[in-house]
Amino acid sequence: MKPFSYLRARTVEEATAAHAGRPGARYLGGGTNLVDLMKLGVEQPEALISVADLPLDAVEELPDGSLRAGATVRNSVLAAHPLVRDRYPVLSQALLAGASGQLRNMATTGGNLLQRTRCPYFQDTAKPCNKRAPGSGCGARDGVHRDHAVLGHSPQCIATHPSDLAVALAALDAQVELSGPAGARSVSAAAFHRLPGDRPERDTEIEHGELVTGVLLPSATAGVPSAYRKARDRASYAFALASVAVVLDVRDAVVRDVRIAFGGLAHRPWRAHLAEAALTGGPATDDAFRQALDTELAAAAPLRDNAYKVPLARNLAHDVLRRLSGAPAAR
């Protein structure tokens, strides 16, 4: 039995002050990931600070046409919200591709972003894992790594981030809103999660004491055609082998704007900046899509058993780009 203290915070200020004052504290939202990790012995918090009662459970439209979703909005509520479905279909599709209906009814927006990797070496305390125990090694590199990263990994860690929501937010140029003892700030969703480098134990740019209070969906990507595709081992309740979120504005057969983010390939959602630059201002053709994706994925460094992810991701993204643009398939 691992004893811990418990606080049911009533305000954001109370929650962040309590978290900042306890090095081993964790925020508790829906608990769909944290509680599992506590049962496995991976997480052993000294204190749990419940944020379930904080007034962060609304989806609101702002005067400039952007949309703010509070951190405690349930995944199922956000996916079904009429404005999300109408203006940001990629986000609704990504949420509905994640977990099961029961879990989506419990999981929160903030908690989804903060979930830890599903790498089996991270989840097994008997195995070496630099993310769980820095300096212990990465068991996956020479072990079972079929589901692991092909982009942005390091000798310290080859884990992938499991969130579908995070991939869609990265493609939408969303902002993650934070509040802490030093005040409020925002971080780009595409930069919120970190690549492993030599600090794989640090998943995000969030500082101790800071709390995710919401995500801001910009008006610039509202109503632009978008879609999410995910490949997994089974059709229900499985994490992505590879996924892609695309926001694509095509007019007169020319790509006016495009945003592409991959999931399942890296330690964080992988924003495909090279592919975007290659496509913007050019023709929306089948060949152009293929060439741009090849340029982006040329940086992939697969390991022994996961090279299949590169063509899988390429084909997923190509299909989404072609369907959104209406471009005919090359003969």
N, C-alpha and C positions, 0 to 999 in steps of 0.2 A: 504494500500500500504506500503510495507516494502522497504525503499530505501537501495541500496547497490552500492558500487563502482565496476567497471569492468575494468580488464586489460587483453589485448590479448598479452600474453608473446611470445617473439621471440626466447628466449634461455632458457635452463634449469636453468641457473644461475639467470636469471631475474625472472623466475617463483618462484624458491625456496626462493629467497631473499624477494620477495613481500609477499609470504605466511608467512614466518617466522616473518615478521614485523607487521602482523595483526592477533591478536588472533582469530578473528571470520572469517578468510578467508577460502574459499573452492576452490579446483581445479575443473575445469569444462572440461570434455572431451566430450563424446557424449551426456551427460545430461539425459540419459534414466532413471536414478534413482534420482539423485539430484534435477532435476527440478520438478519431481512429489512430492518430499518431501517438496520442497519450496511452492508448491501450497497448500499442506495440512497444512502448518504452522509448520511442524516438524523441518525443517531446516530453519534458518533465518540468513544466512551469512551476515557479514558486507561487504565482498568483494568476488567477483568471479574472479578467475584467469584462463583464458582459456589457455589450453595447446594444443589446436587443431592444432596450427601451428608449434609445436616443431618437430624437425627432428627425431621422434621416431616411424615412421610408416613403418618400414621395417622388413622383416623376413630374417635373414641372417645365412648362414652356417659358422661355425667357423673352423679353421684348425684342431682341435681335433675331429671333427665330431659332436659336439654339435650344437644346434640351438638356436638363440636368436630372440625373438619376441619383438619388441618395444611396449611401453605402449599404443601408439595410433593406433596400428594395429586393424582394425575392426574385430569383432568376425567372421563375414562371410568370410573375407579374410583369417584369420588364419585357420578356419575350412577347407577351400578349398585348402590351399597351398599343392602342391604335396609332399613336404618333410614331412609335418605334417601327411598327410594321409598315406604315405608309412611307416614312421618310428614310429610315435606316434598315431596310430589309436584311442586309448582311448581318446586323446585330441580332435580330430576332432569329434568323436561321442558325447562327452560331450557338446561341443559347439553347435552342431546341435540339441541337446535335449533341449536347453535353449531358452526361449522366442519365438518370431516369426521371420520370415525372415526380416521384416521391422526393427525390433529392433536390430537384429544381424548386419544389415547394418550400424547402428548408434553406437552401443555399442562398447567400446574399451577394450583392454586387461586389462589395469590398472583400468579402471572404473568398470569392472566386478568384480575384486577382492575387490574393495572398496565399493561395494553396501551394503546397510544396510539391516537388517532383514525385512521380510515381515509380521512380527507379527502384527495383527490388533490392539493390544493395543499400540504398538509403533507408529503406523500410525494415531491413533486417539488422538488428544491432550486433549480430555475431559476424557480420561481413565488414570489410574495410570500406570506408566512404569518407572522402574529404569534405563533403558537404555536411555530413552529420558529425564527424569527428575529424577536424582539420589535422592533416599530417598522417592520417592512417592509410592513405592510398586510395586508389580508385579500382575497386574490384571489377567493374564493368568493362574496363579497357581490354583485358585479356579474358574476360568471362562472357556472360550472356549480354550482348549489346545490340540485338536485332532492332530494338525499338528506340535506340539512342541517337544522339545528335550527329549530323553530318556537316553542320555549319557552325562556326564560332566557338567550337569546343577547345579545351586546353588539356595539357597533360594531367591537370588536377581533377577534371570533371567532364563527363560527356553526357550528362543528363539533359533531358528536354523538359520544358515547362508544359504542364498538361492543359492549361486553360484554353477553351474555345473562345470565350468572351474576350480575352486579352488580344487575340489575333484580330478579331473584328474591330476592336477599339483602336488598335494600331493603324489599321487601314483607313479608319475614319478620321484620323488626326485628332482623336479625342484627347482630353486632358484629365488627369487624375488629380482630384483635389484633396489636399492634406491639411490637417490641423494639428498643432503641437504646442509645447510650451513656448516656442519661439514665435508662434503666430501661424498664419495660414499661408499656403503656397500651392502652386500647381506644377505638375510634371507631365510632360508629354507621355501619352500612353505607350508610344513606341520606344521611349527611353526609360520607362518606369522600372522594367525588369533589366537585370544586368547579365552580361556574359560572364562566364566563370572566372577567367583569368587565373590569378593565384589566390582568389578569395571566393571559392565556390559556395562557402557557407552563407554568403550574403546574397539573397535572391533579388532584392530590389534596392532602389535608391531611398527608400523610406528610412528615416532616422528613428532611434529608440525614443519612444514617447509619442511619436506622430501617429495619427489615426487617419485612415482613408475616410473621408466624409462624403464623397460622391464622385461621379464622373460627368464631364461636360461634353456633350455631343455638339460639334460646331454647326452653325448654319451653312457653312460653305459646302459641306458634304450632304446636307439634307436634300432629299429628293433626287440625288444623282443615282443612276442605276448601279446596283451593287448586289453581290451574292457571295455565299460561303459554301465551300465544298470540303468534305472530310472523307478520308479513306481510313478504314479501321478493320480489325479482324472479324468483327461481327456487326450486324446492323443496329444493335441496341446496346447501350451502356458500355462503351469501350472508348478508350482514349485514342487520339489520332496517331496513326502511323505517319501521315502527312495531311495537312489541310491548307486551304488558301482562302483568304478574304480579298475581294477585289471591288474597288469603287472606280467606275469607268464612265467618262463623259466623252462620247463620240458625236461629232456633228459634221455632216457632209463627208462622211467616211474618213475623217481626220480625228486623231486622238487629241482632244483638247486638254484633258487632264486624266491622270490615272494614278491609283494608289493600290499597291499589292503588298500583302503581308502573308508569310507562311507560318504555319504552326507545325509542331511535331518534328522540326528539323534542327532546333537550336535550344539553348538555355533560356531564350526569351522569344517572343514573336519576332520573326525575321522580316523586317521591312525591306522590300526589294528595290532599293534606290537605283541601282544600275539599270534594271529592267524598266523602271519608270522613266528614267532619263532617256533611254533609247527609244521609248515609244512616244513620248510627249511631242506633239507637233508633227508626227509622222502618220503614214497611212494605217488605218485599222484593218490590216490584212492578216491572213493566216500565217504567212511567212514572217511578217514583222513580229508577230507575237512569239513565234518559235525562236527567232533569232534573239530577241530581247531576253527571253527566259534562259536560253543557253548562256548568254552573257552573265546573267545573275548567278546561275548555278555552277558556273565554271570554278567558283571558289570552294565548292564542296570538297570535303576531305573525309570520305566514308572510311569506316573501319572494316574489319574482316567480314562482318555479316550484315551490314546495313546499306550497302551500295544501292540496293533496289529503291531506296527512298528518293534518289535523285531523279530518275525517270518518272517515278510515281508523282512527285511534286510537280515536275514539269508538265506532265499530261493533265493533271488536275487544273493547274493554272491556265494552261492553253485552252482547255475546254470552257472554263468560265469566261475568259476573255472573249473567245469566239462567240459564245452564246449572248453575252451582254452587248457585244458590238453588232451582232447580226451578220458578221462576216461569213462568207461561204467557206467551207472546208476546202483545202488545197487538194487538187486531184493528182 
